[in-house]
Structures are given as C-alpha cells and as structure tokens.
Amino acid sequence: MGGPSILYLHGFASGPQSAKASATVMWASERGIPIEVPDLNGEGFQTLTITSQLKVAREALSRLRAPVVVVGSSLGGWIASLLVEAKAPLAGALLMAPAFDFGRRLSRALGAQVMEQWRRAGHIKIYHHSERAERDVGIALIDDARGYNPFPDMDVPCTIVHGVHDPDVPVELSRLYVRDNLNVRLVEVEDDHTLLQSMPRVLDELDALMKRL
C-alpha cells in the first residue's frame, strides 16, 4: 500500500485554483502524492450549502486511496472537521484558519439589517475571489449551517495553522478548539487570514503530519 493521499478543501467564495490550493497541488505533485481538489461550489454558488459541500467532498474522498489526510482552508477547514466528526475515512487533518461557527459569525458580521434583506430577497451578493466578481448566494447557506456542530469533535491527528493577525477568523477560535480536542495541535504564525506568507510552514506541517501516519 502506498503512502497517504490528500483531499484539499478550499474556502468560502473561492475555488480549486486558489493560491493555497495551487501551492499544495504543486507540493504534492513534486512528491508523487495523489491529491483531489474538488470544487466545493458544486452546481453553483447560488445554491451553496454546508450539506452540498460535504457531498462534493465525500465524492472526492471516495476517489482517493487510503490513508487520506484532509487539508482545509477557512470554511474548508470547518467542512473538513465536520467530515472527521461524521466518521469519514480520514487519517489526519491539517486546517488553515478553520472557520468554526461559520453561520453565526457570518450573520453577526453582516449585521441585522443585511441579514433581513438577505432573508427577504432569498439571496445576497458576495464577492467570489476565484471568479473575481460578485455572485449571488442563497439564504439556505445560513439556514443549513445551523444544523451542524460549530466546533466538531476531532478524533484523528490534526494540526491547525492560524495567523495571529487574522481579522476574519480570530485565532481565539482555534485556541478554544485546541483546549477541547486533545488530538489537535495549534501552530500560530505571524500572518493574516490568507496565510500566503506562511505556506512554507503549512507545507512543512503537512509533511510532518503525513509522516506520522
């Protein structure tokens, strides 16, 4: 049996060609490591939900040989932890600034007025980084998110890399998560939410995690 494979899950309003995804694909390709980077937008950004993203992730996971390490960025990090909690066949996880408690935090960040407009219209425009344009996303994203654990249990070896200057997902969330999950190790770096300056460290941590499996 070969070594571990990688399932990479991108963040919200992003895609498989993001900078971090591309760096991970290049790193894996140079080492002959199988990797899947599914488009979590699925059938379209407007119909995006947590459930739809989990479905896409599971389909990609089914195409990989075991053992599999899941790498998740931001919302993809929360999706990754939900997969682990649901007992998907994963051997380890590396999470980059995981967007725990996504639905509640997004609702609070947008504010009551915008949330009311979103619910009334059924959709709202969000800047999609991969498409470099505003795209509609439905209120089902928020409603569906409420049905999932904001801080999923982590029972496989896991490393979180989180920037201490992250304005989007506070590092305190990862600090709290580590206190409640003994399998999780937190690496704090001098970076923001993008973690682009810290990708060499991220990949070193991924390498170390995979060698332990």
N, C-alpha and C positions, 0 to 999 in steps of 0.2 A: 504494500500500500504506500502511496506517495505521501508527501507532506501536506500540511494544511492548505486549504483554499481560502479565498477571501470573497465575502459579499460586502460590497460598498453601497451605502445608502446616503444619498445626497440630502441637502437641507430643503427647507420651505422656499418656494419660488425660485428653485434652482434646477439643475439637471445633470445628466451624466457627464457633460463636458465641462463641469466646473473646474476651477484651478486645482482644488484639493483632490478631486476625483482623478483628474488627469495625472497629477503627480503620483498618486497611489497606483494607478494603472501602469505608469512607466516603471515605477519601482518594482512592481510585481512581475512585469514582463521581463525585465532585466534578469530576474531570478528564476524565471520559468514557473511562476506560481499562478495557477488558474484563478481568475477573478471575474466576477459578474458585477456590472454596474447598471442595474435596471433604472428605467425612467419612472420614478415614483408618481409622476403626473398622470400616468395611466392613460385613460381615454380622454383626458382633458383637464386643464387646471380648474375650469368652472365647476366640475363635478368632484373635485378632490375631497376626500375624507381620510380619516385615520384608517378606517376599515379598508378602503380601496388601496391605500399604500401598503398595508400589511399583506393584502392579497398579492400585489405585484412582487413584494419582497419574498414571499413564500414560493412563488413560482420560480423566481431566480435561484433561490436556495436549492430547489429541487434539481437544478441542473448542475450543481457542484458536487464534487466528491468530498466525502468526509475525511478528516475533521474540517470544519469550517469556522473561520473567525469572521465575525461581523464587524465592520467599521462603519460608524455612523457619524454624520456631521450635523450638528444643531438639531432640527426636527428629526433628521435621520437617526440621530443618537437616541432620541426618545423611542422612535419606531423600533430600533434595534433592541432596546431594553424591554419593550413590550413583547417582541419575539422570544426573547430569553424567558420572560415570565410565563409565556404560553407554552413553554417546553418545546420550542422548535429545536431541531437537531443542530445546535451550535456548541462549539467547544470553548469559545472565548469571545471577548468583545473589547474593542477599542473605540471609545466615544470621544468626539471632539466637541466641546462646549455643548453637551446634550441639552435640548430644550425641554427639560422636565416641566410638567404642569403647563403645557403649551396653551391649551384653550383658555384657561383662566387668565394667564398672563397677557395673552394677546387681547382679550376682551378689556382688561384693565388699561393696557397701553393705548388702545384706540379710544377709550372713553365712552361714557353712556350715550352721548348724542350720536356718535358714529355707529355704535352698535345698534341703536334704534333704527337708524337709516338702513343699515345692512339687513336687519331683520325685515323691515318694511319692503325693501326692494328685492330681497332674496339673494342679492349678490353685491359685491363691492369690488372696486378696482384696487389691485395690489401690483406694485412694480415687480415684474418677473425678471430676475437677474440673467437667466440664460437667454430669454427671448429679447431682453433689453427694451421692454415696453410694458405698459400697464395691461394687465389681464384681469378678467372677472373671475372671482372665486365665490362659490355659493356659501350661504349661511350653514349648510349641512356640515361644513368643516368644523365649526364650533360646536354644534349640537352633537355631532358624533363623538368629538373628543371628550365630552363629559362622561361618556360610558367607559372610559379607560382609566386605569390607575395612573395618577400624575407622577408617582415615584415607584415604578415597577420593581419587584424583587429581582435581585441579580444573584443567581446561584452558579455562575461559571466565572472563571478568572477574568477580571475586567480592569482595564486601565482607562482613566479619564484624563485627557489633556485639556486644560481650561485656562484661558487668558485672564490675568488678574485685572485687566483694563477693559473687560467685556461690557459694553453698555446695553447689549441686547439680552443676554442670558447671564445674570450675575453669577460670579464664581461661588457665591454663598450657597447656591442651589446644589452644586457639586460637593461642596464641603458637607452639607447636610446629608446628602445621599451616601457619602462615604461612611459617615457615622452610623448609618442604619444598615449598611451592607458590608459584611466582613470580607467579601471576595473582591472588593473594589479598592484600587489604588489610585490616588489623585496626584497628578503632576501639574503644578501651577507654573505658568510661564509668563514672561513679560510681553504680553500681546493683547490684541483685541479679539472681537468675535471671529474675524476671518481666519486667524491663526496662520496666515500665509507666511509670516516670518518664522514661524515655529515648525514648519513642515519637516525639516530635517530631524528635529526632536521627535515629532509624531511618528515618523517612519522608523526611527531607532526604537521607539517604544513598541511599535507594531512587530518589529523584528524580534525583540526580546520576548514579547508575549507568545509569538508563534513558536519560538524555540523551546518554550516551556511545555508545549502541548505534546 
